[in-house]
Amino acid sequence: MSTHSPQNESTVLAKTPEPPYYAVIFTSKRTDVDNGYGAMADRMVELASQQPGFLGVESARGSDGVGITVSYWASLEAIRDWKANPLHLGAQAKGRADWYSNYGVRISKVERDYFF
């Protein structure tokens, strides 16, 4: 049985549908360079939310610069389309050049979920 994210607008949890769906887990370590990072991160969430198949996003960053962003998608095709988006490709290049000392991407299929 799956119980889904609360509908309370103050929640930081993405409102995902019944599984299955996919999660892209982006783990990163920031550099000290800011150079528009916050504005670009906000723009990428806005842009992703307009992509077909986008279901939601959750993100956190520690004071040590380590962050995890999980975006949720309806299909692997939707993930591929997002990865190939020209504006997202530009942000990826800027991230490798300036904003991240390292990062990893993991793609997982969510088969079950539950929430409190």
Secondary structure as UniProt FT lines:
FT   TURN            9..10
FT   STRAND          21..30
FT   TURN            35..36
FT   HELIX           37..48
FT   TURN            49..50
FT   TURN            52..53
FT   STRAND          54..61
FT   TURN            63..64
FT   STRAND          66..73
FT   HELIX           76..83
FT   HELIX           86..94
FT   HELIX           95..99
FT   STRAND          100..110
//
